[in-house]
Amino acid sequence: MDYSIYSGDLAECAVGGKTLINTINQYSFCIAEKDAEFKKALQQSDVLLPDGMAIVAAVKLLYGNKIKKIAGADLHLHFLEELNKKGGSCFYLGSAENTLAKIEARISREFPNIKMKTFSPPYKAMFSDTEIHQMISAVNDFQPDVLFIGMTAPKQEKWGFKHKEQLDTKIICSIGAVFDFYAGTVVRPHPFWIKLRLEWFIRLVKEPKRMWKRYLYYGPVFIKLILQEKYKNIFLSNT
């Protein structure tokens, strides 16, 4: 596995200089195998969180290391709690105006000490130079402690990596669907299912048309890739 997967605690994941934090799951792993730019963005993350039990199991199988799943929602909540304690600031880049308005309303209720701003970019595959300038300027005018990017994978990870040095913020997090989870426009499965490690199954049942390929197609593809890596490691160790 050509990635440095984070194995520590959330409290220690962002220290020092500007930090680019991404997550990886079985779906993004498979997509990155066919998208070199996406793979580079994940590999060059300062912190790459294991957002899925498939990744946790793969790390255990390949290297014998026991790590914990850290979902994008966990990362998001962690930083909100920290920012609220310090009276810090955050910026939400991505999603629709309606979703961002719901996020802002919830932040004001639950984390009143946080200063925040939002920007909804156009919903399109590629941004023009003018649109990119507007997005970067919106962030830099506010200079947030944490920038949350929610533009779906792999677009969000590529964008954050490409413009990291232009962004005037301390921490950059690509968290995708967390925007909708936190806004309530998409309901995350109950903690009961999450603890049973069946969050993926509930999401599949609720949104079969959108999720079937992610889990039923890319699941076996992921297993095949990891087993190939395991067998390659065994062969190399015996030569």
ABEGO torsion letter per residue (X at the ends): XABBBBABBAAAABBEBBBBBBBBBAAAAAAAAABAAAAAAAAABABBBBBEAAAAAAAAAAAGBBBBBBBAAAAAAAAAAAAAAAGBBBBBBEEBAAAAAAAAAAAAAABAABBBBBBBBBBBABBBAAAAAAAAAAAAAAGBABBBBBAEOAAAAAAAAAAAAABBBABBBBAEAAAAAAAGABBBBBAAAAAAGAAAAAAAAABAAAAAAAAAAAAAAAAAAAAAAAAAAAAAAAX
